[in-house]
Amino acid sequence: MAGESMDEIDTHLGRRLRRRRRLLGLTQQELAETCGVRFQQIQKYECAANRMSAARLWQLAEILEVPISYFYEGLTRDQREHLERSEDGEANDTMASKETQDLIHAYYQLGERPRRRLLDLAKAMNGELEA
């Protein structure tokens, strides 16, 4: 039972790593070069074939500009149970969709003022849809 729980945590960490890497528009190769490893190692982290050490998590958090806690966000008992039931825990995750990743990447390519205006537009459109 403890081994299964650890595998779930490794899977969760790998998914969070993949999500953040994609959000920043980095390839596995680019991230690997920054970490000083081969891209296959990043692949293994992302699919939970290899565990990330505490030192590697620290390094990745620094490179990806997130606190270490980012990797553990959402790791609750309910989520672990959901991951067990789901064939692909990412399939229904809106944040993991290619469309969402593309939108976020494009959003952060804009300057601060256009980003703010786009956010205001999205909020206004959402308010119209809810009315």
N, C-alpha and C positions, 0 to 999 in steps of 0.2 A: 504494500500500500504506500509506504513512504517513497519507494522508487517511482511509482506512478505519479505521485504528487510532484516530485522533482522534475520529471519529464514534462509535466504540464507547465511548470514554472519556466523551464528552458524554452518550451514552445512559445510561451507568452513573451519572454524576453526577445526571442528571435523575431517575432511579429512586430514588436515595438521598434526594434532596430531597423527592420525593413521599412516600416511606415515612415520613420523619421528620415532615413536615407533617401527614400523616394520623394518625400516632402521637400527636401533640400535640392532635389534634382541631381543627386550623386549616383554614379554607377557603382557597382560592387568593386570594380577595378580602382576607381578613384578613391573610394574609402579605404580599400586595402593598402594602396600606396601611402596614404596619410598615416595609417596605423603601422606600416612596416611589415605587412604580411601579404600573402598571395590572395588573390580574389577568391580562390576556392575556400579559404578560411572564413571569409565573410559569408559565403554561401552556406557553409556548415553551421555558422552561428545562427543564420537566419532560419534554417530548417531544423535547428536544434539537434543536429548530428553531433556537434561539439558544444561543450559547455563553455561559457564565458567566465573567466576568472574575475575576481574583484578588481584586479589591476586593469584588466582589459575593459571591464564595464566603465571604470573611471576614465580611461583613455577615450573610449567611444563617446561618453557623455561630454567630455571636453571638446572633442572634434565636432560633434553634432550639436553643440551649444544647448544642452539640456541638463537639468540636474539629474543625478543618478536615480532619484525617485521616479523620473519619467518612465523608466523601464518597468517599474513595478505598479504604475498606475492602473487601476482597474482589475488588479489581480485579487479577486475576492472568491469566496467559496462558490457563490452563484456562477461566476464566470468560469471557474474551473469545471463545474458541473456542465455548463453549457458547452465548453470546449470538448468535453468527453462525449456529449450527445451529438455534436455536429461533425459531419464528415470533413468540412472545411470551415474552421472557426472564423475565417476571414470573409467567407462568401456573402454573408448578410451584413457586413460591417460597412456602413456608408463611408467612413473615413478611409477605408482601404481600397475603395473603388478607383479605377484609373481616372474616371471623370473628376472625382473629387481631388485627387492628387494633382491633375493637370490644372484645375481651377486654382488651387492653393498656390501652386508654383507660379502661375501667371500673375496672381494677385501680388505676390511678394516681389515680382519683377517691376511693379509699378512704384512710383514715388509715393511719399507719405500722403500728400494731398489727394492724388487720384485714388489711392486706396481708401481714404476716408470717405470720399464721394461715392465710390462704388459700394462701400458698406452701407452708407446712408440710403442709397438706391435700393439695395437688396432688402433692407429693413422696411422701407416704404412699400416695396412690392409685396412683401410678406404681409404687411398690415392690410393692403388692399385685398389680398387673397382670403384673409381671415374674416373680413367684414361681410 
